Amino acid sequence: MSYMDSFSQRVFQLRKERGLSQRELGDSVGLSHKAISTLESGSRSTTIEKLIALADFLVFPPTTCWA
């Protein structure tokens, strides 16, 4: 499993746990709901800055997906 697959799954899991819609999460980190959808499905990546913003907002260290 690639780090992006792990990251995508973690974003999906934490978004659901926090009761956020894709639109709410996207608005919070400067991405569209479509970008969140494609990121969660693993069919799209984004910049490292956005990955860090997602990890910060969802409160998890992004490096846990890269180990």
Secondary structure, DSSP 8 states (H G I E B T S, - for coil): --HHHHHHHHHHHHHHHTT--HHHHHHHHT--HHHHHHHHHTS----HHHHHHHHHHHT--GGGGT-
